[in-house]
């Protein structure tokens, strides 16, 4: 057994070497030796370790689990992010989450008509980065069940918004069963009972979003769409707000604004009124007398703001120098805001 185990281990490393070389991830034998000495194989060889599964069936009958929820951009610039990108995942997005790759990897390991069931974050249902995931599910799977728990506390040790998704590796004309339990969730009640006590929702699944609605709301939505104009068809552009990286320094109240202008009248040129999301009501705005130090990083042919031209504001920002220097959202100097191509729109 020991000799056979050694033969298998040798074969594993030969296959790992061949795969890394094929992906252009191995530039020297020294690097392979470093990987070996680290004591951990860079990936798992499913077909070598489960030969009977793949020879007899072409994959597993069932894949089930709770993948990790880790933002891919947390690995920005690191080799592991580049490796994921080179592994040709349709669901890969630099702003996405690693659990999306787990869904696709699970799909790859299934036999035809096999089933996958994961509990993961539900952000993929509506987030921008989830579009590739939604496209993959619609194109490559048949969704059997989707249970959305909204922001209910499913895991006591972690704050996550979760869902349970069950799909089959097939394309069949089957209407998915779906429940929105965001308001009905009770930790002391079994999942079976919650599903039995709550009606299934109407499913509106598309590349733009996966939405589960009560049937009566789905009917209202259908009527609205029949006579209304979707926002995407209006002649308007919607942008993200200003990101300062440290609001405590760059967003000031009216009293501080008046003080800076009194010290140096030129300060008024880059002090702009600003609204937060909470200040914008349905039919009005409630201006909270907050002002942005708009030390922008330049746009089009306009050069970045030189903070030395505004000594009063520079003195104010210097009180927060360490935080300004450490933040990620900054421009050519720690005094400047990050790049914003649509700044003139504001």
N, C-alpha and C positions, 0 to 999 in steps of 0.2 A: 504493500500500500504506500509505503514511504517513497519507494522508487517511482511508482506511478504518479504520486502527488508531485514529485520533483519534475517529472516529464511534463506534466500539465502546467506547472509554474513556468518552466522554460518556454513552453509553447505560448503561454499567455504573454510573456514579455516580448517574444518574437512578433506576435500579432500587434501588441501595443507599439513596438518600434516601427512596424510597417505602416500602421495607421497614422502615427505622428508624422512619419516621413511623407506620406501621401498628402497630409494636410499642411505640409511645410511648417510644422511646429517643432521639428527636431533638427537643429543645425549642427549638432555634434554628438559623438558617443559619450562625451563627458557629461552632457546635459542629461542623457538617458541614465547614466550612472547616478547623477544627483537625484533624479526622480526615484530610482530604486532605493537609494540610501534614505530617502525621506520616509520609506516604509509604507507608502500608500500608492496604489495603482491609480493613474489619472482617470480611468473610466472602467466600467464593468463590462466584461465580455459575455453578454447574455447567451449567445448561441453556443459558446464553448461550455458554459456552466450548466445550460439546460438543453442539451442536444436533442433529447427525446421530445421535448415540447415543440421545438421548431422543425424537426424532421417529420414528426408524425402529424402535427396540426398546423404548422406555419406560425405558431404564436400561442400566447396564453388565452384561455377561455375568459378570464376575469383579471382586471387590474383594479386594485382598490387602495386608497390611501389618503393621507393628509399631507400634501407637499409643503415645503417651506414657503413662506411669503417673504421674499427679499427683493427689493428694487434693483434692477439690473444696473441702473445708473450709479448705484453705490460702488460699483466696480469700474467706474469710468477710467479709462487709460490703463487698466490692468490687463494682463495676458488672458486671464480667465474670461473676461468679457469678449475679447477678440476670438477666443476659442469657440464660445457659444455662437458668435456671429458666423464663423466659418463652418459650423455644423449644419447649415442649411435648414434651420427651423423656419417654417412659414410664419410661426407666431412670434418670432423674435422682433423686439422693438427696444431700442436703447433706453426709452423712457418706461419700458414695461416692467413686468415682474417675472421672477424665475418660475413661478408656479405655472405660467402659460406654457413654458417649455416642457414642464412635467406632463401637462395634458397631451402635448404632441408626442412626447417620448412614450407615454403609456399607449397612445394610439398605434405607434410603430411596433410595440411589443405584442399587440393583440392579433389573434387569428381573425380571419374574415368572420363577421357576425359576432365576434366577441364583445364583451361589455366592459366599460370602464366606469367607475364611480369614485369621485373625489369630493372631499369637503375642502373648500378654499375660500379665499377672499372673494367677495362678489363684485369687486371694482371693475372687473373685465366686462361686466354686463353693460356699463354705460360710459366708462372712461375712454378717452381718445386712444390710449395705448392698447385698449382691448379690441380695437377694430379688426386687427389681424386674427385675433383669437376667434372673434365672432364669425369672420369669413371662413376660417378653417372649420368650425363646427357646422356651419350651414352647408359647406361644400363637401365635407369628407365624412360626416357622421349623420346618424339619426338620433336626435335627442329624445330620450324616452321620458325622463323626469327632470324637473328643475324645481328645487325648493329654496326660496330666498328668505333668509332670516333678517334681512335689513340690518339694523344696528343692535340687534338683541345680543346679550352677553352669552354666547355659546360656550366660550372657553373662559373659565374663571381666572386663569393666569395670564390672559392676553386680551387686549382690546382689538378685536377684529370684526369686520362686517362680513358675514359668511353666507355661503350657499352650498347646497349639495347638488351636484350634477351627475346624471346617469345617461351615458350615450352608448350606442352600438356602432361598431365599425362596419357600417353598411349604409346604403342610401335607399330608404324605403318611404313610401307616402304614409307617414304615421304622424298623427297630431300629438305633440308632446303633452304630458300631464304636468301642470305647474301650479305651485301654491306660493302665495306671498304671506309668510307667517311673521312679518315684521312686527305686527301688533298683537298677534295671537300667541306668540311664544311664551311658554311657561316652563321653567326649568324642572318643576316637579311632575310634569305631565309627559307621558311617552310620546315619541314622534308619531307612532301609529294613531294614537288617540287624537293628536292635534290635526293630522291629515283628515281623519274621519269627521271631526267636528267643524272643519272649515272647507268651504266650497273651493273647487278648483278655479283658477283664474283664467281669463282669456289671454292668450299669448300673442304678443306682437314682437316677433323675432326678426331682426334685420341687421345689416352690417352697421347701421348707425347706432343701434341699441337693442338690448333684450329687455322687454318690459312685460311685467305680469300685472294685469288689471282685473278688478272685479268685472263681471260681464256687463253690468249696467254702465260702468265708466267706459268700457270698450265701445259700447253702442254710442255714447255721447261723443267720444273721440272720433268715431267714424262719421258722425253727422257734422262735426266741426270741420273735419278735413274735406268734406264734400262741398262746403260753401266758403271756406276760408282760404287764405293764402299762407303757406308755410313761411316761417321766418327766413329760411334759406333762399326763398324766391323774392324777398324784398331787396331793394337796392340799398342795402346798408352793409357796413363792415363792422365786425365785432372784434375788439382787441382785448388782450390781457391788460390789467392795470399796471401801474408803476411798481417795480420791485426795487426797494432800496437796500435790502440786506440788513438794515438796522434802523427801523422806523424811529426809535427813540432819539436819534440824532438828526434825521432828515425831515421829520414831521414835527412841526412846532405849533404852539397855539398863537392866537392873535396878539397877546401881550408880548410874547417873545419876538414876534414879527415886527411890531412897532418899535421895540427896543433896538433891534438890529438896524432898522432903517434910520432911527434917530442917531445911532453911532456912525452910520455911513449910508447916505441916501442911495448910493449905487446898489445896495443890497436889494432894493425893491425889484430890480431887473430879473432876479432869479428866484423870487419868492412867489409861489403860485398857489391859489386856493385849491384844496384837494378834498375829494369826497371818498369816504369809505363805503363799502357795500351796505353797512348798517344805516348809512345816512340817506340811502335812496329808497323811498317808499313807493307805493304803487302809483300815486298820482302827484307826488311832489318830492322835493329834496329837503332835508333838514341839515343845512350847513352848520357844522359844529365849530366853525371858526378855526379850522386847522389849515396849516400852510406847508407846502413842500419846498424844501431847498432844492431847486431844480438845477443842480450842478451836473448837467448831462454830459454824456461822453461824445457828443458830436453826432451829426446826422446829415446825410447828403454832403453838401459842400460847407456845412457849418462846423467849425472846429470845436473841440471839447472846451468846456468852461475851465479857465485858469483861476484857481481859487485865490491866488495872490492878488487878483484884481478886486477881491471882495474881502478885505481884511477883517471886518466885523464877523462875517460868516465863518471865515477860517478860524478865528479865535473860538467861536462857539463849537465848531466841529473838532477842534484840537482837544477839547475836554473829553472826547470819546475816541481818541486816536487809536487805542489798542483794539477796540471793537471794530473800528473802520478798517483797520489793517487786516484783521483776521477774517472778515466776512468774505464770502465767495462772490456775491453780487456787487462787483465794483468795476470801475473803468480803468483808464490809463494811470490814475493815481487813486489812493484810498479815498480822496475827497470826491471823486466822480462817481456818478451812478453807472450802472451797467449799460451796455449798448441797447438802444431801443430804436429800431428802424422807423417805427410809426409815431415817434414823439411829436411831430407837428400836428398829428390828428388831435392831440389833447388840447 
